[in-house]
Amino acid sequence: MAGVNADAMKRRTYILVVLVALAGLVVAVAARFLHDGLSARATPTHLEAMAARNVRHMVMPESARQARNPLTANTENLREARLHFADHCATCHANDGSGDTLLGKGMYPKPPDLRLQETQKLSDGELFWVIENGVRFTGMPGFGTLGAEDDSWKLVLFLRHLPQLTAEERMDMERYNPKGPEDRTEEQQEDDFLNGAPPQPNPQAGHHH
């Protein structure tokens, strides 16, 4: 009987310790939110980042993690992926994968630096799954389209290439980055000048911001 009571006491003590730890975690997270409010400019704590990575790992199917890239990193595939990335991904991730963009800085959590080990150590299948399905509660959407899986696999090839991206490749990507009205107007004025047309007044020149 004494042994049974001792075991019950140990279980109660263990449960109490777990509850205290969980309460401490809740308090820490609450304090974080109270400190930063709902600002998307805040930086996630190491605890939040670790929890997010673990959750992502748990919900991702094992078959997805084990998937192999069926494409090879030849010149054509890498160029197609590079230009696709410039047009669809660089707005948040930057051409070099650093995440150092206006949109990226305003997100919570911030886009990861895709060149670093935290991303590069993921399997090809994990990278493909994230591209196809996105990540809930982040700014990463799912880009999966039935019949267009090769586009995602090519992006996986480019993600592997990012740490070795050259200055020439970055310049090539800049031509394919999405452009706003002011950028398009400036390009048109440059083309007109090169073709001998008289310069046109900038409609934004009289406006003060």
Long-range contacts (C-beta under 8 A, 24 or more apart in sequence): 39-108, 40-106, 40-107, 40-108, 41-105, 41-106, 41-108, 42-108, 43-109, 43-110, 44-108, 44-109, 48-109, 49-109, 52-109, 56-130, 56-135, 60-126, 60-129, 61-129, 63-125, 64-125, 64-126, 64-128, 64-129, 65-123, 65-125, 65-126, 65-129, 66-123, 66-125, 67-123, 67-124, 67-125, 67-128, 67-129, 68-124, 68-125, 69-124, 69-128, 69-153, 69-156, 69-157, 70-153, 71-150, 71-153, 71-154, 71-157, 72-157, 73-157, 73-160, 73-161, 77-154, 77-157, 78-154, 78-157, 78-158, 78-161, 80-154, 81-154, 81-155, 81-157, 81-158, 82-158, 82-161, 82-169, 82-172, 82-173, 83-172, 83-173, 83-176, 84-151, 84-154, 84-155, 84-158, 85-155, 85-158, 85-173, 86-173, 86-174, 86-175, 86-176, 86-177, 87-176, 87-177, 87-178, 88-143, 89-155, 90-173, 90-177, 91-177, 91-178, 92-139, 95-165, 95-170, 95-173, 95-174, 95-177, 96-162, 96-165, 96-170, 97-159, 97-162, 97-165, 103-139, 107-138, 107-139, 109-138, 111-139, 111-140, 114-159, 114-162, 115-162, 115-163, 119-159, 120-159, 120-160, 120-163, 124-153, 124-156, 127-155, 127-156, 127-159, 128-152, 128-153, 128-156, 131-155, 131-156
